[in-house]
């Protein structure tokens, strides 16, 4: 007998008591009628004990989503690797940080909105094609830029495709058995690791060949990848039509089912908060009224969003069903910590490498590979461990412990320890291989299927907030340290080398500005003193970068403790498939046939 059953969307969309009374009776009749259609037509594989037989249609969908995950991370990690070339070529170094920040901002703000709409209307494919097409257009706009503002606008458009990250995580999980969700996420993480490895190398190689055209060619490459992704989603991801209780409603009534007040508050709050964090320190001081007011208004708006989602509605973006299990809020906390740890690596490890070991953009990009190679390899092992043992707690705890150990190692790096830096970077990658995949899997296993994309989006937004907030904190701490240590260390080295006191200040200024012509014209300066000054400069930088990892390490310890509070997921990790893209039957049944 076929293992296909009806998916109960009719029971999953609760009525919002805050909806106006006008036309409620008529709308309820439409909803009831549509519920029958949903119950008759939606497919799900319900045999929890027998493994289903998958076919080409499912594997093609997974392949299309693999490419999507690759391109999304390619778009995320490429621009930071060539940021100095973009800023220098377009005379926009003072605001070049807005190039990567623009993409992250759109993802943090747009992710929950897109995902909530996807869950409400079951329009995953349409939204994927639409957002990826916008990214294709954005990547095509960037190469012709004559000023950095056009690149920022292009990055905003590219950000729409990156905002679909929750769908890229949710779809593989819903089209495969629930027990395989850690494996599904590990496959997507392999694609992400491949994108993270490839993008800096491609960008570095192109920029190395031409400072003017290299970064522009990188965007042409990215444009072609987005085009392939759109085609792949159209051809490869072909889900059957899924009906909801809202099918017979008018467009206005359907829009009324969206959490428009919540979306507005969340969008405004996150935009202001993340903008304030980006403005602080550059171009304005953190104490500047423009920065403070932006941050305060953003935080107040987010508090208002939280109160509205708590008291104003039960079926909004923070749907109350999400909190029926304690695993969901624990996972949201864990992904916040994951963002704190991860961005200490992907933002500041390349900067540390450039400061202490390697200035060539291609070679610098090569030094970031161990993290992603180790993460990509380990993620498959963690996924298999989790699926086979039907647990997320133990492998997740192990991952946090290993990554924290890697950060402890990076906090000890000295200027002459180039190899150790690579080893500890790889060790952190070994730990990271478990974090994202198992946190996402935990969220998706602990929440109802009709909220799977929304729940995933809440997680990715938590991560984006952590990344933006702690990138700003790390940068402020690093700037504070370097402002004190650089002149102090260099001055002490110069004095110990015998430089006259009157020459110390100009020597420090010339060395810090890398002004070789002025440096050797200063009275008393010798090659030996310059060598000592450069060594002191590197030591000051090493001691300054240490603060980034000293800040991050305690969060890793907290995450290890939080993992103990995750619930047992074994009963949820069955062979049920919530939204298959094809009609599935049990393997044993196929064999008997």
N, C-alpha and C positions, 0 to 999 in steps of 0.2 A: 504494500500500500504506500502511496506517496507520502512523504514527510512534509509536504507543503501544507501550511495552515494559514489562517487569517490573522493578520496583525491587528491588534486591538487599538487602533487610533481613536476609536470612539470614546474609550475610557481614559485616554491620556490627556486630552485637552479639556481642562476644567474650566468651568464658567467663571468669569471674573465678576465678582459682586459689585465692582465699582463701575461697571458699564451702565451708561444711561438707560432709563426705563423705556425710552422711545423706541418703538419697533422691536422691543425685546421678544415679544411673543412670536412675531413673524420670523425673526431671525432664528429663534429656537426651533421653529418648525423646519426651516431650511437645514439647520444643523443636524436635527434628528434624521431627516431624509438622507443627508449626505453621509451620516454615520453608517447607514445600511450599505451604501456603495463602498465605503472604506472597508467595512467588515467583509464584503464579498470579494474584493479585488486585490487587496494587499497581500503580498506573499511573505512568508517567513518559514524557515526550516525549524521545526519545533522539537525534533528528537534530540533530547539532551544527552543521551548515552551513546548514540551511534554516530560515528564520524561520517560527514556527507562526502559525496563524490563531486569534486569540482571539475569544471571543464574550461575550455579556451576562453569563454566569455568572461569568466571571473579573472583568469590570469591576465587577459588583456587590460581589464580595468585596473588591476594592481600595477601593471607595467606603466599605464598612463599616469597613475598617481605617483609612481616612483619618479618619473620624469618631472612631474609638477613639483615634488619636494626638492629635487635637484636644482631646478631653476630658481625656486624661491630663495634657497640659501645662497646660490650663486649671486643673485641680485643683492642679497643682504651683505655678504662678506667681501664682494669685489670692490665697491667704491671706497671703503676705508683703507684698503691696501694701496690705492692710487690717489688718495685724497690730496696729498701735497702737490701732485702733478696737476690735478684739476684746479686747485686754488692758485698755484703759481701761474699756470697758463692763462687763467681768466682774471688775474689780479684780484682774487677774492679770498686771500688767505685768512683774513680776519673773520669771515663768516663761513668758511669751508665746512665747519662741523655740521652745518645745517643740511649738507648733502646726505649723509647717512641718517641724521636725525629726522629728516622729513619722511623717509620711508618708514622708520620705526613708529613715528607719531601716527601715521595713517593706519598702520597695522593695529596699534593699541586701541585706537578709537573705532576703526571700522570693523575689526574682527567680531566683537559682540553683536553689532548691528546686523552684519551679513549673516552670522550664524543663527541669530534669533529668527530672522526672516526665513532662513533655510529650514529650520525646524518647524516653523509655523506653516509654511506653504509647501514643504517638501520639494523645493526647487533647487536642489544641489547642482545639477548639471548646468542649468541656465546661469546660475550665479558664478560658477567656475569659469564658464566660457566668457561671460561678460567681464569679470574682473581681470582675467588673463589677457583679454583683448585690450583693455585699457592699459595694462602694463606694456603690451607690445607697442602701443602708440607712444607711451612715455619713453621707452627705450629708443624709439626712432627719432624723438624730438631732441634728445640730449646731444648727439654728435654735432649738430649744427650750432651749438651755443657760442655766442660771442661774449656772454657775461655769465657769471655764476648763478644768477637768479633763474635763468632758463633751465640750468641743470637741476636746481632745487625744485622747480615746477615739474620737470620730467620725473624726478624722484618721487614726488607726490603721486603722480599717475602710476608709477611702478608700484607704489605702496598698496594700491588696490589689489593687485595680484598677491602681494604678500599678506594682505588682510584676510585672504582666503585660507591661510594656514590652518585654522581650526577644521575646515572642511577637508583639507588634505590629511589631517589626522583622523577625523571621524569616519570618513567613507571606508577606508581599509578595514576598520574595526567592525563596521556594520555589515559588510558584505562577506566577511569571513566568520568562522565559528568564534564564539565568545572566548573559548579556551585559548584560541590562537591570537588574541589581541596583543599580548606582549610581543609575539613573533611579528605580527603585522606592523607594529610600531617600530620594531627593530629594523625591518626592511626599509621603512621610510627614513629611519635614522641613518642607514647606510647611504641612501641617496643624499641626505643632507650632508653627511661627512664628505662624500664625493664632491658635492658642490662647494663646500668650504675649502677643500684642498685645491680644486681646479681654479676657482675664481681669483685668488691672490696670485697664483702662478701665471695665469693668462694675463691678468692686469699688469703684473710686474714685468713680464716678458715684453708685452706691447709697449709699455711706458719706457722700458730700457732702450728699445729701438728708436723711439721718438717721443720726446717729452710733450710735443704739441699734438700729435695725432694718436699716440698710443692709447690714451684714456678714451678718446673718441671711438677708436676701433673696438675697444672693450664693449662699449654700448651697442655697437653694431652686432657684435657676437651675442650679446644679451638679447637684442631684438630678435635675432633668428631663433634663439632658444625659446623665447616666449611664443613665437609663431609655431614652432614644433609642438609646444605644450598644448596650444589651442587645438591644433589638428589631432593630437593624441587623445585629448579629452573627448572631442567630437566622435572619433572613431572607436576608441577603446572603452570609454565608460558609457555603457548603454543600459541604464537601470530601467526596469519596467515602471510604468506610471504608478505612482503611489498616491492614493486618495486620502483626504483628510476630512474632518467634520466641516471644514470651511468651503468645500467645493461649490456649494450652491449659493454662497453669499455673494453679494455685489462687491465690486472693488472697494467701495467706501467702507462696507462692513468688514471686509478682510483687513483693510488698513487699520480699522478700529481695534482689531485683535492684536496688532503690534503694540509693544510697550513704548508708544511715542513719547510720553513724558519722561520715562526712564532713559530712553535713547538720547533725548535732548540734554538731560542733566549729565549723563555719562559722557557724551561727546564734548560738551562745553567744559566739564570739569577736567577730563583728561587732557584736552587740548591746552587749557590754561596751565595746568600743572606741569606738563612735559615741556611746554614752551618756556615757562619760568625757569625750569631746571636747565634748559639749553642756553638761556640768556645769561644765567648767573656765572660770573667770572669772565665771560667773554660774550658780548662786548662790554657789559656793565658789571660793576661790583655787586656782590651778593647783598650788600646793604642798600643798593640803589632802590629808590621807591618804585621804579618800574618793574624791577624783579620781584620785590617783596609783595607788591600789590597783585601782580599776576599769580604768584604762588598762593597767596592768601585766598583770593577769590576762587582759584581752582580747587583748593582744599575744601573750602566752605561748600562749593557746588557739589563736590563728591560726597561730602557728608549729607547734603540734602538728597542726593541720589540714594544713598544707603538708607536714609529714613523713609523715603518714598517706597523703595523696594520692600522695606520691612513692614510698614504700616499702610502704605497707599495701595498696594496691589499684592496679590499672592501668585500671580502668573506672569510676572515681568521677566526681565533679563536675569535677575536673581530669583528665579522661580523657587517657591518654598519647597517643592519636592526635591530640589537639589540637596537640601540640608537634612533629608530624612535619615541619611547615614553620616556618621562622623568622619568617614573616609574622605568625603568631598572637601570639607573645610581643611582637613589635615593636608590633603594633596594641594590645595590652593596655597597653603602656607609653605609646603615643601617646594613648589615650583617658584615661589618668591625667593626662597633661599638659593635654589638652583640658578636663578638669574643673577643673584649677588655673586655667587662663586664663578659662574661661567664668564661673566663680563670682566672680571678681574684678569681672566686669561686672554680672551679674544681681543680686548682693547689694549690692555697694558703689557702683556707679554711681548707683542710685536714692538711696542715702544721701548721696552727694556732691552730687547735684542738690538734695536737700532742704536740705542744709547751706549751699549757696552760692547757689542760683538760684531755687528754687521750693518753697513750702511747701504749696500747694494740692494735695490728693491727685489730682484729676483732671488738672490741668496737669502734675503730676509724672509721672503715668502716661503722658501724651502724649510726654514727653521720652524715654521708654524705647523708643518705637515705632521710631525710625530703625534701631536695631540689628536688630530682628526683621524689618522691611521689607526691609532690605538683605540679611539672611541668607536670607529666604524667596525673594527674587528671584534672588540669586546661586546658591542651591543647585540650581536647575534648570539653570543654565549649567554648573556643575561636574558635575552628573549626566550631562548630554549629552556634555560633553567626555570624561569618563571612559569612558562606554559606546561612543562613536564611536571613540576612540583605543585602547580596550581597555587602559587603564592606570589605576592609582590613585596612583602615585608623584608624578607631576608636578603634577596638580591639588591633591593633598593638601599638597605642599610649598608651593605657591603660597598656599593658604589659611592655613597657619601663618604664612607670612611677612607676609601682609597683616594678619592679626589681631594679630600682635606689633607691627607698625607702629602700629596703632590704640592699643594699650596704651602704647606709648612716647609717643604724643600725649597720652593721658589723664594720664600722669605729669608733664606740663608745665603742666597747667591752672592758671590763676590766677583769683581771684574775679571779675574783670571779663571773663572769656572764655566767656560762656555759649554763644555760637554755636559756638566751637571745640570745646567739650565735646560738643555734638550731632554735629558733623562726625566727630570721632574715634570716637565711639560707633558711628556708622554705618559707618565704615571697619573697625572691629573686626568688625561684623556681616557685611561683605562677605567677610572671611576665614573667619569661622565657618561660612559657608554650605557649605564643603567638608568640614569636619572630621568631624562625626559621621557623615555619610552614607558617606564613603569609608572611614573606619575600620571601620564596621560591614560595609560591602561587602567590604573586604579580609579580615576575619575569616571571613565566610560563604563567600568564594571559596576560602579556604585550608584549610578544615576539611571533613571528611566530612558529607554531608547528614544522616546520622542523629544528628549532634551539633550541628546548626545552632542550635537554641534554647539549648542548654547553653553553646556558645561565645559566643553573643550575650549571655547572662546574665553570664558571667565579665567581659565587657567593661563592661557596665552597672554591675556591682558595683565594678569598679576605678574607674569614674568617680565612683560614690557615695562611695567611701572618699576619693578625692582631694578631692571637694567638701567633705565634712565636716571632713577634716583641715585643709585650707587655709583654709576659712572661719574655723576656730578660730585658725589662725596669723595670718591677716589681721586678725581682730578684736583679738587680743592685741597685735599690732604697732601697730594704730591707737589702741587704748586707751592704750598706753604713750606714744605720740607726743603725743596730745591732753592727757594728764595733765601733761606738761612744757610743751608749747608754748602751750596756751590761757592759763594764768595768766601765763606769761612775756611773751607778746606783748601781752596786754591791759594788764598793769602798765607795760610800757615805753611804750605809747601814751599811757596816762594821765599818766605822769610827764612825757613830752615835751609834753603839752598843758597842763601847769602845775598838775596836781592836787597838793595838799599830800601829803607822804609818809604822814601819818597816815590819809589817806582812801583810799590806794591799795588796801589789802587788802579793806576792805568794798566798794569799787567793783568790784573783780574778782569778788568773791563774788556780788554782786547781779547783775552783767551775765551771768555764767555761768549763774545760776539764772533768768535772764529775769524778774527781780523789779523791774519798772518803778517801783512805789511806793517801794521802799526806795532805788532808784538815785538819784532826784532829791532825796532827803532827806539825802544824804551831803554834808557841807560841802565846798564848792569845785567841785562837779560842775556843768558847764554843758552845754548842747546840743552844743557843738562837741567837748567831751571825750567825750561819749557817742558821737557820730558816729565819732570816731577810735577809740574802744574797739571799736565794732561792726566797723569795717573791719579792725582788728587781729585780732578774733575770727575773721572769715572767712579772713584770710590764714593764721592758725594752722591752721584746719581744712583749707584747701587744701594746706598743707605737710604736714599729718598724713596726709591721704588718699593723698598721693603714694607713701607707703611700700608700699601695697597693690600698686600697679602695678610698683614697683621690684622687689618680690619676684617677681612673676609673669613679668616680661619674660625673665629668663634661661631659664625653662622653655620659652618659645616658641622660643628659639634652639636649645635642645637638641632640640626636636621636629623642627625643620627638618633637623638633622643625622641624626636617627633615620630620617627618611623615605628616606634613601639606602639603608637596609638592607632596605627592602621588596623582595620578590621580584617578578619579572615575572609579572603575572596574565593576560597576553593569551591563553595557551593554555587557561586555565580559563574565560574569558569567551566562552562559546559559546551557541548557541540551545537547549541542553538545558534542560528544565524538570523539576525533581526531584519535585515533588508537585503536579501540575495539579489544579484543581478540576473540570475537564471533559476530555473526550476531545479531544485536539488533533491536527491534521494540518498538514503543511507548506503554506504559501501557494501554492507552485508546483503542488503536488498538487491543491489546491482549484481552481486556475485550469484545470488540464488536465481536471478532472472536468466 
